Amino acid sequence: MREKPMRETTSVSVAIVGSGGAGALTTGNFVLEAASLAGWHGILTRTVGPQIRGGEAAALVRLATHPVECLSDRFDLLIAIDWLNASRFDAEIRLGPDSLVIGDPRGGEPPASIAASGARLINVPMKETAKALPEGRANMIALGIAMQLLGLSEDAMATVLERRLAEKGAAAIAASRTALRAGIDAARELALPVRLAPPGEIAGKRWLVTGNEATGLGAIRGGVRFAAAYPITPATEILEWLAPNLVKAGGVLLQAEDELASINMIIGASFGGTPSLTATSGPGLSLMIEALGLATAAEVPIVVVDVMRGGPSTGIPTKSEQADLNIAVYGFHGDAPHLVLAPQSVGDCLFTTQWAAYLAEALQAPAIVLSDQFMGQSRAAIARPADVAFIGQRRRATEIAAPYKRYALAGDGVSAMAIPGTPNGQYTADGLTHTERGIPTSRAEDHLAQLDKRRDKLARFAYGDHWATIEGDGDLAVLTWGSLTGAVREGLARARKDGVAARLVAPRLLYPTRPDEFAAALDGAKRLLVVEQTHSAQFHHYLRAHYDLPGEVRVLNRPGPLPISPGEIHRTVLEWRA
């Protein structure tokens, strides 16, 4: 007899695992897209090994009736197309006694963690079933199983298959639909202990977008028209998205021979008047530091997106971490004021990158955007982000009476920048200490004056409410940043249901610091919990260095690749109250 679902829920999580090339990631993407068409929200993040080809792969999908920005605490369903190296996901795919696991008996031995979790294991011969079908594929069998157990309609999935397999022709689509139905039939007598509630009324079409794609769109919306970069995991998709789309906007992308070339190319393009960007990860950012100092000294606006990964050195290129905070804020030599910003969700990658481009142009300073692998390579079904009007407009010198003072000290510190070819606008832009006219100097008073100029223009700028996300109230404040913002938000929502009043403070602008605004955000707080994805508590030390932290401070930190879950935050808050 078919088991009945135990309860209706607003969120369901499924993991699909398999060896490289088995199609686990494709299956997960199809699940998310079909759910989006049906009206649900959702997020998919991929977790893979560091191998260039082959190795293990898993699609981690969370579907919900409401917007979600992080994974949940446990997975309700695990489907293993095969078990090759699946044990490497033990910590990332948390299971419990209510979890259902579907595996192929010919796919190897399941990890011991399955039995230890108390999850129910059901064997389904996916590969054998696929071989019995014309052009059958095991991952399509797995997709049918997932559809049946999650309550996804065959019509929605048919739309997805026709859209994604159109180039392969009608025969491939028909074969996939046949395998899909076989998977549905194989799962008809099975049921999850939970059932996803129907979606609410859809207000507009869902966007299916990754953080890296949203970053590219934010750059274009912010006025960026030139990009140069060298591919690096997990930032490469930004470049892949920008390559065709920059052209549509009248721009150009150039693949450089290395990271040193790429940042110097964008400095040159920006010097010539074109808003410019590069994208990289931690190892590439290390190579760019000297040139970032040049951009600071010469006051050339550029944007550098760092999609952080596990480090140091090569580390874990395919997993997420927040450990590039120190190098982004403190890595420059000398006193080099610059901008450091961090998006807080997949959708916020668009806004924050657009804002970074605006700030870089308005302040004539380099801006570093600290995204990470989780946001960058996650795909989310979200409501369309609101359009933001600002586009960076640098202050340009047009009608110039010689002698031209490119680095004039008057006003707000943002001096008018002449584009090459402007009459009387010739000046030297290099890394040497210079006078107001750009002439190299070693005089102490010139050095101090230009240092003050570059510091003060950033410190005095009106950043508005965008500088941080501040939500809730209470004498407990949880401080976090970047991709952990969603997990903290969800953890605090659970805590409020338990009667714990708490507030969320997540700075989007990490540097320059905002002491007055930060003090206001923490007014009345007596206890602070700092949540971050680093081994050495970099964010906590950054806060200690720049802000007065009231009351007792505790830290919840862990390096990647295992993310901090909403449940951990919830439990930590409750334990502190007790």
C-alpha positions in Angstrom: 0.0 0.0 0.0 1.2 3.5 -0.9 2.4 5.4 2.2 0.7 8.8 2.8 2.7 12.0 3.3 2.9 12.8 7.0 2.6 16.6 6.8 2.5 19.6 4.4 5.6 21.8 4.5 6.6 25.1 2.9 10.1 23.8 2.0 11.5 20.6 0.6 15.2 19.7 -0.1 16.5 17.2 -2.5 20.1 16.1 -3.3 20.9 14.3 -6.6 24.4 12.7 -6.7 26.4 10.8 -9.2 29.8 10.5 -10.8 31.1 13.1 -13.2 29.1 12.8 -16.5 26.2 10.9 -14.9 24.0 14.0 -15.3 23.3 14.8 -11.6 23.7 18.5 -12.2 21.5 18.5 -15.3 18.8 16.7 -13.3 18.9 19.2 -10.5 18.6 22.1 -12.9 15.6 20.5 -14.6 13.9 20.1 -11.2 14.5 23.7 -10.3 13.3 25.0 -13.6 10.1 22.9 -13.6 9.3 24.0 -10.0 9.9 27.6 -11.0 7.4 27.3 -13.9 4.9 25.8 -11.5 5.3 28.9 -9.2 7.6 27.7 -6.5 10.7 29.6 -5.3 14.0 27.7 -5.1 17.7 27.5 -5.1 20.2 25.0 -6.5 23.9 24.9 -5.6 26.3 22.5 -7.1 29.0 20.8 -5.2 31.7 18.9 -7.1 35.2 17.7 -6.7 38.3 19.6 -7.8 38.9 17.3 -10.8 38.9 18.9 -14.2 37.0 15.9 -15.6 35.1 13.2 -13.8 34.9 12.9 -10.1 31.9 13.3 -7.9 29.0 15.8 -8.4 25.9 16.7 -6.6 23.0 19.1 -7.2 21.6 20.4 -3.9 18.1 21.8 -4.5 15.7 23.5 -2.1 12.1 24.3 -3.2 9.8 26.5 -1.2 6.6 28.5 -1.3 8.5 31.5 -0.2 11.9 33.1 -1.3 14.9 31.1 -0.1 18.5 32.3 0.0 20.2 29.3 1.6 20.0 25.5 1.9 18.0 23.9 4.7 19.4 21.9 7.6 18.6 18.5 6.2 17.6 16.9 3.0 14.3 15.2 2.6 15.2 13.2 -0.5 18.6 11.9 -1.8 18.7 10.3 -5.2 22.0 8.6 -6.2 22.4 7.8 -9.9 25.5 6.0 -8.6 27.5 6.0 -5.4 30.9 6.7 -6.8 32.7 8.9 -4.3 29.4 9.9 -2.8 30.9 9.5 0.7 32.8 12.8 0.0 29.4 14.6 0.4 28.6 13.1 3.8 29.0 16.4 5.7 27.3 18.5 3.0 24.2 16.3 2.5 22.8 15.9 6.0 20.1 13.3 6.4 17.8 12.2 9.2 15.4 9.4 10.1 12.6 11.1 8.0 14.8 11.3 4.9 14.2 9.0 1.9 17.2 7.7 -0.1 16.8 6.3 -3.6 19.8 4.4 -5.0 20.7 2.1 -7.8 21.7 -1.4 -6.6 24.3 -1.6 -9.5 25.7 1.9 -8.7 28.1 0.7 -6.0 27.9 0.6 -2.2 26.1 3.5 -0.5 28.2 5.3 2.2 27.9 4.0 5.8 26.5 7.4 6.7 23.2 6.5 5.1 22.5 3.7 7.6 23.9 5.8 10.5 21.5 8.6 9.7 18.5 6.3 10.0 17.3 7.3 6.6 15.2 4.8 4.6 17.0 3.4 1.6 15.1 2.1 -1.4 16.8 0.5 -4.4 15.6 1.4 -7.9 17.4 -0.1 -10.9 17.8 3.2 -12.8 20.6 2.1 -15.1 19.0 -1.2 -15.9 15.7 0.5 -16.7 17.4 3.1 -18.9 19.2 0.4 -20.9 15.9 -1.2 -21.7 14.7 2.0 -23.3 15.7 3.5 -26.7 18.4 6.1 -25.9 17.4 5.9 -22.3 19.5 7.7 -19.7 19.7 6.9 -16.0 19.5 10.6 -15.0 16.2 11.0 -16.8 14.9 8.0 -14.7 16.1 9.8 -11.6 14.4 13.0 -12.8 11.1 11.1 -13.1 11.5 9.8 -9.6 12.2 13.2 -8.3 9.1 14.6 -10.1 6.8 12.0 -8.7 8.1 12.4 -5.1 8.1 16.2 -5.2 4.8 16.6 -6.9 6.1 18.3 -10.0 3.8 18.1 -13.0 4.8 16.3 -16.2 3.5 19.2 -18.3 6.0 21.6 -16.6 8.8 19.2 -17.1 7.9 18.6 -20.7 8.2 22.4 -21.3 11.6 22.3 -19.7 12.8 19.3 -21.8 11.6 20.9 -25.0 13.4 24.1 -24.2 16.7 22.6 -23.0 16.9 19.7 -25.5 15.6 21.6 -28.6 19.1 21.6 -30.3 19.3 17.8 -29.9 16.1 17.3 -31.9 12.7 15.7 -31.4 14.1 12.2 -31.0 16.1 13.1 -28.0 13.2 14.9 -26.4 10.9 11.9 -27.0 13.5 9.5 -25.5 13.9 11.7 -22.4 10.1 11.9 -21.9 9.9 8.1 -22.2 12.6 7.7 -19.5 10.9 10.3 -17.4 7.7 8.3 -17.4 9.6 5.2 -16.4 11.0 7.0 -13.4 7.5 8.3 -12.5 6.2 4.8 -12.6 9.1 3.5 -10.5 8.2 5.9 -7.7 4.4 5.6 -7.7 4.3 3.4 -4.6 6.8 5.7 -2.7 6.2 8.9 -0.8 8.1 11.4 1.2 7.1 12.0 4.8 6.5 15.6 3.8 4.6 17.2 0.9 5.4 20.7 -0.5 2.5 23.0 -0.1 1.0 24.5 -3.3 2.7 27.7 -4.5 0.9 31.0 -4.0 -0.2 33.2 -6.7 2.7 34.1 -9.1 3.3 37.8 -9.2 5.3 38.0 -12.5 7.6 35.4 -14.0 10.3 33.9 -11.9 13.9 34.7 -12.9 16.2 31.7 -13.1 19.6 33.1 -12.6 23.0 32.4 -11.0 24.9 34.8 -8.9 27.6 35.0 -11.5 25.0 35.9 -14.2 23.4 38.5 -12.0 26.9 39.9 -11.4 27.4 40.3 -15.1 24.0 42.0 -15.5 24.7 44.3 -12.6 28.0 45.3 -14.3 26.3 46.2 -17.5 23.5 48.1 -15.8 26.2 50.0 -13.9 27.7 51.2 -17.1 30.6 48.7 -17.5 31.5 48.5 -21.2 34.9 46.8 -21.1 35.9 43.6 -19.3 39.2 41.7 -19.4 39.8 38.6 -17.4 41.6 35.2 -17.2 39.3 32.2 -16.5 39.4 30.9 -12.9 37.0 28.7 -10.9 34.4 29.8 -9.7 34.3 33.2 -11.4 34.5 32.0 -15.1 30.7 32.1 -15.6 30.8 35.9 -15.2 33.0 36.1 -18.2 31.0 33.5 -20.2 27.9 35.5 -19.6 29.5 38.9 -20.3 31.1 37.8 -23.5 28.0 37.9 -25.7 26.0 40.3 -23.6 28.6 43.1 -23.4 28.6 43.2 -27.2 24.8 43.7 -27.2 25.3 46.7 -24.9 28.1 48.1 -27.2 30.9 46.8 -25.1 33.8 44.4 -25.4 35.3 41.5 -23.4 38.9 40.4 -23.9 40.4 37.2 -22.5 43.8 38.2 -21.2 46.8 35.9 -20.9 46.8 36.1 -17.1 45.4 38.0 -14.2 48.2 40.6 -14.3 47.4 41.5 -17.8 43.7 41.6 -17.2 43.7 44.2 -14.4 46.2 46.4 -16.2 44.0 46.2 -19.3 41.0 47.5 -17.4 43.0 50.2 -15.8 44.1 51.3 -19.2 40.5 51.2 -20.6 39.2 53.1 -17.7 42.0 55.7 -18.0 40.7 56.1 -21.6 37.1 56.8 -20.3 35.4 53.4 -20.4 34.0 51.9 -17.2 35.8 48.6 -16.8 35.7 45.3 -14.8 37.5 42.1 -14.2 36.4 38.9 -12.4 38.6 36.5 -10.6 39.0 34.4 -7.4 41.4 34.5 -4.5 44.6 33.4 -6.3 44.0 35.9 -9.1 43.2 38.7 -6.6 46.6 38.1 -5.0 48.3 38.8 -8.4 46.2 42.0 -8.9 47.2 43.7 -5.6 50.1 45.8 -7.0 47.9 47.1 -9.9 45.1 47.8 -7.5 47.5 50.1 -5.7 48.3 51.9 -9.0 44.5 52.4 -9.6 44.2 53.8 -6.1 47.1 56.2 -6.5 46.2 57.3 -10.0 42.5 57.5 -9.0 41.4 55.3 -11.9 37.9 53.7 -11.3 37.7 50.0 -11.8 35.7 47.0 -10.5 37.3 43.7 -9.5 34.9 40.9 -8.6 36.4 38.2 -6.4 34.2 35.0 -6.3 35.8 33.5 -3.2 36.7 29.9 -2.8 38.4 27.7 -0.2 42.0 28.6 0.3 44.9 29.2 0.8 46.7 28.6 -2.4 44.7 26.4 -4.7 42.7 25.2 -1.7 39.3 23.8 -2.8 38.5 25.6 -6.0 35.0 24.3 -6.2 33.8 25.1 -2.7 32.8 28.2 -0.9 34.5 30.3 1.8 34.7 33.9 3.0 38.4 34.0 3.8 39.4 36.7 1.2 38.1 39.4 3.5 41.5 40.2 4.9 43.3 40.6 1.6 40.4 42.6 0.1 40.4 45.1 3.0 44.1 45.1 4.1 46.0 43.6 1.3 47.2 46.8 -0.4 50.7 48.1 0.5 50.8 51.6 1.8 47.7 53.6 2.8 45.4 52.9 -0.1 41.7 53.8 0.5 39.4 51.8 -1.7 36.0 50.2 -1.8 35.0 46.7 -0.7 31.5 45.5 -1.1 29.7 42.2 -0.6 26.4 40.9 -2.1 24.1 39.1 0.2 22.2 36.7 -2.1 22.0 35.5 -5.7 19.7 38.3 -6.6 21.7 40.9 -4.6 24.7 40.1 -6.8 23.0 42.3 -9.4 22.4 45.2 -7.1 25.7 45.2 -5.4 27.8 44.9 -8.6 25.8 47.8 -10.1 26.3 49.8 -7.0 30.0 49.0 -7.0 30.3 50.3 -10.6 28.5 53.4 -9.6 30.7 54.1 -6.6 33.9 53.4 -8.4 33.0 55.9 -11.1 31.6 58.5 -8.8 34.6 58.3 -6.4 37.3 57.5 -9.0 38.5 54.6 -6.9 38.9 50.8 -7.3 36.0 48.7 -6.0 36.4 45.0 -4.9 33.2 43.0 -4.9 33.4 39.9 -2.6 31.0 37.3 -3.9 31.7 33.6 -3.3 31.2 30.1 -4.8 27.9 29.5 -3.1 26.2 32.6 -4.5 28.2 32.7 -7.8 27.4 29.2 -8.9 24.0 28.8 -7.3 21.0 29.1 -9.5 17.9 30.6 -7.9 14.2 30.9 -8.9 13.5 34.4 -7.7 11.2 37.3 -8.3 12.6 39.9 -10.7 14.9 42.2 -8.8 13.8 45.8 -8.7 15.3 48.1 -11.3 17.8 50.7 -9.8 18.3 53.9 -11.6 21.9 54.8 -10.7 24.6 54.5 -13.3 28.1 55.7 -12.4 29.0 59.1 -13.8 32.6 60.1 -13.3 33.4 63.8 -13.0 35.0 64.7 -16.3 37.2 67.7 -17.2 36.0 69.0 -20.5 36.8 72.7 -20.9 40.2 73.0 -19.4 42.3 76.1 -18.9 46.0 75.2 -18.5 47.6 74.3 -16.2 45.3 71.3 -15.6 45.3 70.1 -12.0 44.1 66.5 -12.4 44.5 65.8 -8.6 43.2 69.2 -7.4 42.6 69.3 -3.6 39.6 71.6 -3.6 36.0 70.5 -2.9 35.0 67.0 -2.0 38.2 65.4 -3.1 36.8 64.0 -6.3 38.8 65.9 -8.9 37.7 66.2 -12.6 39.3 63.6 -14.8 40.3 64.4 -18.4 39.9 61.8 -21.1 43.0 61.4 -23.3 42.7 63.8 -26.2 40.9 66.6 -24.2 42.6 69.9 -25.1 44.9 71.0 -22.3 44.1 67.8 -20.4 47.4 66.0 -20.5 48.6 64.6 -17.2 50.7 61.7 -15.9 48.8 58.9 -14.2 51.2 56.6 -12.4 51.9 55.2 -9.0 54.4 57.8 -7.8 53.4 60.4 -5.2 52.4 63.4 -7.2 51.4 67.1 -7.0 47.9 68.3 -7.9 49.1 68.4 -11.6 50.3 64.8 -11.5 54.0 65.7 -11.4 56.0 63.2 -9.4 57.2 64.6 -6.1 59.0 63.4 -2.9 57.9 66.4 -0.8 56.2 65.3 2.5 53.5 67.9 2.2 52.5 66.7 -1.2 52.4 63.1 -0.1 50.2 64.0 2.9 47.9 66.1 0.9 47.2 63.4 -1.7 46.8 60.7 1.1 44.2 62.9 2.8 42.4 63.6 -0.5 42.0 59.9 -1.3 40.9 59.1 2.2 38.5 61.9 2.7 36.6 61.5 -0.6 35.6 58.0 0.4 34.9 58.8 4.0 32.7 61.9 3.3 30.6 60.3 0.6 26.8 59.7 1.3 26.4 56.0 0.9 22.7 56.0 2.1 20.9 53.0 3.4 22.5 50.6 1.0 25.6 50.3 3.2 24.0 47.5 5.3 20.9 45.3 5.8 19.4 45.9 9.2 16.3 44.0 10.3 14.5 43.3 13.5 15.1 44.6 17.0 16.0 43.3 20.5 19.1 43.4 22.6 20.7 40.5 20.7 22.3 41.4 17.4 23.6 38.9 14.9 26.4 40.3 12.7 27.2 38.6 9.4 28.0 39.4 5.8 27.8 38.0 2.3 26.2 34.7 1.5 25.5 33.9 5.1 22.9 36.7 5.3 20.1 34.5 4.2 20.9 31.7 6.6 21.1 34.2 9.5 17.8 35.8 8.4 16.1 32.4 8.4 17.7 31.3 11.7 16.5 34.5 13.4 13.0 34.0 12.0 12.8 30.7 13.8 14.2 32.2 17.0 11.5 34.9 16.9 8.9 32.1 16.8 10.4 30.9 20.1 10.1 34.3 21.6 13.6 35.5 21.1 13.9 39.1 19.9 17.0 39.6 17.7 18.2 41.9 15.0 20.2 41.2 11.9 23.1 43.5 10.9 24.8 42.6 7.6 27.1 45.3 6.1 27.1 45.4 2.3 29.8 48.1 2.3 32.7 46.6 4.2 35.2 49.3 3.4 35.4 52.2 4.0 33.9 51.6 7.4 30.8 53.5 8.7 31.3 54.0 12.4 28.4 56.3 13.0 25.9 54.2 11.0 27.2 51.0 12.7 26.8 52.5 16.2 23.2 53.4 15.3 22.5 49.9 14.1 23.8 48.4 17.4 22.1 51.0 19.6 20.6 49.1 22.6 22.3 45.8 21.8 23.8 44.0 24.8 24.8 40.7 23.2 26.5 40.2 19.8 26.8 37.0 17.8 29.2 37.1 14.8 28.6 34.5 12.1 31.1 33.9 9.4 32.6 31.3 7.0 36.3 31.5 8.0 38.7 29.5 10.1 40.4 32.4 11.8 37.3 34.6 12.4 38.4 37.3 10.0 35.1 39.2 10.2 35.1 39.2 13.9 38.6 40.7 14.0 37.7 43.2 11.3 34.7 44.3 13.5 37.0 44.6 16.6 39.5 46.6 14.7 37.0 49.2 13.4 34.0 49.4 15.6 33.1 49.6 19.3 31.2 46.4 20.0 28.9 46.7 23.0 28.2 44.0 25.5 29.2 40.3 25.3 30.4 39.0 22.0 30.4 35.4 20.8 31.5 34.0 17.4 30.1 31.2 15.3 32.6 30.6 12.6 33.7 27.7 10.4 35.7 27.5 7.2 34.2 26.1 4.0 33.1 24.0 2.4 30.4 23.1 4.9 28.0 26.1 5.2 26.6 27.3 8.4 22.9 26.4 8.4 19.8 28.3 9.7 19.3 25.6 12.3 22.8 26.1 13.8 22.2 29.8 14.1 18.8 29.1 15.7 20.2 26.7 18.2 23.1 29.0 19.1 20.7 31.9 19.8 18.5 29.7 21.9 21.4 28.3 23.9 22.7 31.8 24.6 19.2 32.8 25.9 19.2 29.8 28.2 
